[in-house]
């Protein structure tokens, strides 16, 4: 197995990466999860922005112009400035997106007005055409912001190649920055690394709970790094036509070493977590 050299360093965590890690914290300690009125941070932000950008509020904005000359309606700002504002807004509202037959969280940007609902791809979002038994399904994903929850062993998916083909066709395979998978999907994930460089990766989250549950945050459960006892457990994975055994605690290193084989970039940070019932 290729060894990592001293010249290859861990990718520093970006703001979006830190927000994805915040998601794993209990609800009562997440700094941006709840606004003062009890709604989510995303909902509160959408409401504020929508109030100044929706066409229905233009009359109110005209009235504000007369009473407050310093007020500038959002829609009258230069396009470059508006795009910078939307870029900042998108970075504050990352999602966990699953390529599986389950509903994904809505795209906050598309909830603001009809114009943004239609023009979301102009702001970095990509539409992935996921093949299902009942036809193609559109999955909206932002490779610079969203975390891709890769579930190749899902019961409704035909084959791993189905997912790979969808990601390649959409042009996002080498733009994915944040990746998550369940621990017992290690073999297909390693196979994915052999076929694609995934050169933009910053953060990888491995879900030890192995139930496709990373997207769910419940009030009575919390996420924790796996303990020393479970880190000493062993699991088997496919290495070509050979089955190999590895300690769970060594899985992040294995992922990073396989990553190095196909990418000359810095090494992504790998975090292993498990779900526990809150005490």
C-alpha positions as CSV (number, residue, x, y, z in Angstrom):
1,X,0.0,0.0,0.0
2,X,1.3,3.4,-0.9
3,X,2.7,5.4,2.1
4,X,1.8,9.0,2.6
5,X,4.8,11.3,2.4
6,X,5.6,14.3,4.6
7,X,4.9,16.6,1.7
8,X,1.3,15.5,1.6
9,X,-0.7,17.4,4.3
10,X,-4.2,17.4,5.5
11,X,-6.6,19.8,3.8
12,X,-7.5,22.6,6.2
13,X,-11.2,22.6,7.1
14,X,-13.3,25.2,5.2
15,X,-16.3,27.0,6.7
16,X,-18.6,24.6,5.0
17,X,-16.7,21.6,6.3
18,X,-17.0,22.9,9.9
19,X,-20.7,23.4,9.4
20,X,-21.1,19.8,8.4
21,X,-19.2,18.7,11.5
22,X,-21.5,21.0,13.6
23,X,-24.4,19.0,12.3
24,X,-23.0,16.0,14.2
25,X,-23.2,17.9,17.5
26,X,-26.3,17.6,19.8
27,X,-29.0,20.1,18.9
28,X,-28.7,22.1,22.1
29,X,-25.0,22.9,21.5
30,X,-25.1,23.8,17.8
31,X,-24.6,27.5,17.7
32,X,-26.5,28.2,14.4
33,X,-29.2,25.6,14.6
34,X,-32.0,27.6,16.3
35,X,-33.0,31.2,16.0
36,X,-34.5,33.2,18.8
37,X,-38.1,32.6,17.6
38,X,-37.6,28.8,17.6
39,X,-37.2,28.3,13.8
40,X,-34.1,26.9,12.2
41,X,-31.2,29.2,11.1
42,X,-32.0,28.4,7.5
43,X,-35.7,29.2,7.8
44,X,-35.0,32.5,9.6
45,X,-32.5,33.5,7.0
46,X,-34.8,32.6,4.1
47,X,-37.6,34.6,5.6
48,X,-35.4,37.7,6.0
49,X,-33.9,37.6,2.5
50,X,-37.2,36.7,0.9
51,X,-38.8,39.8,2.4
52,X,-36.4,42.0,0.4
53,X,-36.1,40.1,-2.8
54,X,-39.6,38.8,-3.6
55,X,-41.6,40.6,-6.3
56,X,-44.5,40.9,-3.9
57,X,-42.5,43.3,-1.6
58,X,-41.5,45.8,-4.3
59,X,-44.3,48.2,-3.4
60,X,-43.2,48.2,0.2
61,X,-39.7,48.8,-1.0
62,X,-40.8,51.8,-3.0
63,X,-42.5,53.2,0.1
64,X,-39.3,52.7,2.0
65,X,-37.4,54.6,-0.7
66,X,-39.5,57.7,0.0
67,X,-39.2,57.6,3.7
68,X,-35.6,56.4,3.9
69,X,-33.4,57.6,0.9
70,X,-30.6,55.4,2.2
71,X,-32.6,52.2,1.7
72,X,-31.8,50.3,-1.5
73,X,-34.1,47.5,-2.6
74,X,-32.3,44.2,-3.1
75,X,-33.4,43.8,-6.7
76,X,-31.9,47.1,-7.6
77,X,-28.4,46.2,-6.5
78,X,-25.8,45.5,-9.2
79,X,-25.9,41.9,-10.4
80,X,-22.3,41.2,-9.2
81,X,-23.2,42.3,-5.7
82,X,-26.4,40.2,-5.6
83,X,-24.5,37.2,-6.8
84,X,-22.0,37.6,-4.0
85,X,-24.8,37.8,-1.5
86,X,-26.4,34.7,-2.8
87,X,-23.0,32.9,-2.8
88,X,-22.6,33.8,0.9
89,X,-26.1,32.7,1.6
90,X,-25.6,29.3,-0.1
91,X,-22.4,28.7,2.0
92,X,-24.4,29.3,5.2
93,X,-27.0,26.7,4.3
94,X,-25.1,23.4,3.4
95,X,-27.2,20.2,3.1
96,X,-26.6,16.4,3.3
97,X,-27.7,15.0,-0.1
98,X,-28.4,11.3,-0.7
99,X,-28.3,9.6,-4.0
100,X,-31.0,7.3,-2.8
101,X,-34.8,7.1,-3.1
102,X,-35.4,9.3,-0.1
103,X,-36.4,12.9,0.1
104,X,-33.5,15.3,0.4
105,X,-33.8,18.6,2.3
106,X,-35.1,21.5,0.1
107,X,-32.6,24.0,-1.4
108,X,-33.1,27.1,0.7
109,X,-32.1,29.4,-2.3
110,X,-35.0,28.0,-4.4
111,X,-37.5,28.8,-1.6
112,X,-36.8,32.6,-1.9
113,X,-38.6,33.4,-5.1
114,X,-39.7,32.0,-8.5
115,X,-36.7,33.5,-10.3
116,X,-34.2,31.7,-8.1
117,X,-36.2,28.5,-8.2
118,X,-35.6,28.4,-12.0
119,X,-32.0,29.8,-12.0
120,X,-30.5,27.8,-9.2
121,X,-27.9,26.2,-11.6
122,X,-26.5,29.7,-12.2
123,X,-25.4,29.7,-8.6
124,X,-23.3,26.5,-8.7
125,X,-25.9,23.9,-8.1
126,X,-25.9,20.8,-10.4
127,X,-28.8,18.6,-11.3
128,X,-27.9,14.9,-11.1
129,X,-30.1,12.5,-13.1
130,X,-30.4,9.5,-10.9
131,X,-31.7,6.4,-12.7
132,X,-34.5,4.6,-10.9
133,X,-36.8,1.8,-11.8
134,X,-39.6,4.3,-12.5
135,X,-37.4,6.6,-14.6
136,X,-35.0,9.4,-14.0
137,X,-35.1,11.5,-10.8
138,X,-33.5,14.9,-10.5
139,X,-31.3,15.4,-7.4
140,X,-30.0,18.9,-6.8
141,X,-26.5,19.1,-5.4
142,X,-23.9,21.8,-4.8
143,X,-20.4,20.3,-5.0
144,X,-18.7,23.2,-3.2
145,X,-21.2,23.2,-0.3
146,X,-23.3,20.1,0.1
147,X,-22.2,16.8,1.7
148,X,-22.8,13.8,-0.6
149,X,-24.0,10.8,1.4
150,X,-22.9,7.9,-0.8
151,X,-25.1,4.9,-0.2
152,X,-24.2,2.3,-2.9
153,X,-25.7,-0.6,-1.0
154,X,-29.2,1.0,-0.7
155,X,-31.9,-1.6,-1.2
156,X,-33.5,0.4,-4.0
157,X,-30.4,0.9,-6.1
158,X,-29.6,-1.4,-9.0
159,X,-25.8,-1.2,-9.0
160,X,-22.9,0.8,-7.9
161,X,-22.3,1.7,-11.5
162,X,-25.6,3.5,-11.6
163,X,-24.4,6.0,-9.1
164,X,-21.0,6.4,-10.7
165,X,-22.5,7.0,-14.1
166,X,-24.9,9.6,-12.7
167,X,-22.1,11.6,-11.0
168,X,-19.8,11.4,-14.0
169,X,-22.6,12.5,-16.4
170,X,-23.4,15.5,-14.2
171,X,-19.7,16.5,-14.2
172,X,-19.4,16.6,-10.3
173,X,-17.2,13.5,-9.6
174,X,-14.0,15.5,-9.3
175,X,-15.7,18.5,-7.7
176,X,-17.1,16.8,-4.6
177,X,-15.6,18.3,-1.5
178,X,-17.6,16.6,1.3
179,X,-18.4,12.9,1.3
180,X,-20.0,10.5,3.8
181,X,-20.7,6.8,3.7
182,X,-21.7,4.0,6.0
183,X,-18.8,1.9,7.3
184,X,-19.9,-1.4,5.7
185,X,-19.9,0.3,2.3
186,X,-16.1,0.6,2.6
187,X,-15.5,-1.8,-0.3
188,X,-17.5,0.0,-2.9
189,X,-16.1,3.3,-1.7
190,X,-12.5,2.0,-2.2
191,X,-13.5,0.8,-5.6
192,X,-14.8,4.3,-6.3
193,X,-11.4,5.7,-5.4
194,X,-9.6,3.4,-7.8
195,X,-11.8,4.7,-10.7
196,X,-11.9,8.4,-9.9
197,X,-9.4,10.9,-8.4
198,X,-12.0,12.8,-6.3
199,X,-9.3,15.4,-6.2
200,X,-11.4,18.1,-4.5
201,X,-12.2,16.2,-1.3
202,X,-11.8,18.1,2.0
203,X,-13.8,16.1,4.5
204,X,-15.0,12.4,4.7
205,X,-17.4,11.3,7.4
206,X,-17.8,7.5,8.0
207,X,-21.0,6.5,9.7
208,X,-20.4,3.5,12.0
209,X,-24.1,3.1,12.7
210,X,-24.4,1.7,9.2
211,X,-28.1,2.4,8.7
212,X,-28.2,5.4,6.3
213,X,-29.0,7.6,9.2
214,X,-26.4,10.3,9.0
215,X,-29.0,12.7,7.5
216,X,-31.2,12.4,10.5
217,X,-30.6,14.4,13.7
218,X,-33.0,13.4,16.5
219,X,-33.4,15.1,19.8
220,X,-32.7,11.9,21.7
221,X,-29.6,10.9,19.8
222,X,-26.1,12.4,19.5
223,X,-23.1,11.7,17.3
224,X,-19.7,10.8,18.8
225,X,-16.3,9.6,17.5
226,X,-16.1,5.8,17.9
227,X,-14.6,4.7,21.2
228,X,-11.3,2.8,21.7
229,X,-13.1,-0.5,22.1
230,X,-14.9,-0.3,18.8
231,X,-11.8,1.1,17.1
232,X,-10.1,-2.2,17.9
233,X,-12.9,-4.2,16.2
234,X,-12.0,-5.8,12.8
235,X,-14.0,-5.8,9.6
236,X,-13.4,-7.3,6.1
237,X,-13.3,-5.5,2.9
238,X,-12.7,-6.4,-0.8
239,X,-9.3,-5.7,-2.2
240,X,-9.8,-6.7,-5.8
241,X,-10.5,-10.5,-5.7
242,X,-9.1,-10.8,-2.2
243,X,-10.8,-10.2,1.2
244,X,-8.7,-8.3,3.8
245,X,-9.2,-7.6,7.4
246,X,-8.7,-4.2,9.0
247,X,-9.2,-2.6,12.4
248,X,-11.9,0.0,12.4
249,X,-9.5,2.5,13.9
250,X,-7.3,2.1,10.9
251,X,-10.0,2.8,8.3
252,X,-9.3,6.5,8.0
253,X,-5.7,5.8,7.3
254,X,-6.7,3.2,4.7
255,X,-9.0,5.7,3.0
256,X,-6.3,8.3,2.9
257,X,-3.7,6.0,1.5
258,X,-6.0,4.8,-1.2
259,X,-6.8,8.4,-2.0
260,X,-3.1,9.3,-2.3
261,X,-2.7,6.7,-5.1
262,X,-5.1,8.6,-7.4
263,X,-4.7,12.2,-6.4
264,X,-1.7,14.4,-5.9
265,X,-3.6,16.9,-3.8
266,X,-3.6,17.3,-0.1
267,X,-5.2,14.5,2.0
268,X,-8.9,14.9,3.1
269,X,-9.7,14.7,6.8
270,X,-11.6,11.5,7.8
271,X,-13.9,11.3,10.8
272,X,-15.6,8.2,12.1
273,X,-18.7,8.7,14.1
274,X,-21.5,6.6,15.6
275,X,-25.0,7.5,16.9
276,X,-25.7,7.2,20.6
277,X,-28.8,7.7,22.6
278,X,-28.6,10.8,24.7
279,X,-28.5,10.2,28.4
